[in-house]
Amino acid sequence: MNDYLTMLYETLFGFAALFILTKILGKTQINQLTPFDFISALILGELVGNALFDKEAGIPEIAFVIALWGGLLYLTEITTQKWKKTRAFMEGSPDIVIYKGKLIRDTMKKAKLDINQLQHLLRDKDVFSIQDVEYAILETNGKVSVLKKAAYQTPNKQDLKVATQEVHLATTLINDGEIIYDNLKEKNLTEEWLLEQVLRQDYSSPSEVFYAEYIKGKELYLLPFTNRNHKRFK
């Protein structure tokens, strides 16, 4: 029984310590996952896992392992932020794999990237032909940034000389039948206004609404729990 309690304490401590370490290192550890970051995460998990199942290792040993490895990662981040010359060595640098519509085979060979892998990465960017690409850059996290040829670029409003309009973010006001009061307050809306909008669309109360989305200047968008016969869904 004591062994299970010890494992419980150590696991909870390891979980809390890793959570705190993630907060300290920042969101870039996940959003900009480089090969070094990926390997670091694997090693950290392995170190903590080994410490948890080592009978001679307790909470002090687990704390030491996490603090040591976390300190090394944090030092690496600080180094790359303060000294720009270390970034290429520590994090890698972007490589141009398509230049003016032509494949740079030497760069692809250096990056261990074959044509099938490149096509897959391009399809992730909604590009289904290499002929459409003017420039393609292989980023340090393994993704590809694409600049299409002028003929294949989507025209914007400035190109079409169309008047632009202010853009508003969508805000959830009802989720799973419950009113999100914080969002109401943020948008300077009242519960009375929301109830009026719900009744206007033939719902008796917010509890009948699965999801409600508000965009300034537009009608409140409502989704019911079921596809019942409703004027908005005929």
Order of alpha helices (4+ residues) and beta strands (2+ residues): alpha-alpha-alpha-alpha-alpha-beta-beta-alpha-alpha-beta-beta-alpha-beta-beta-alpha-alpha-beta-beta
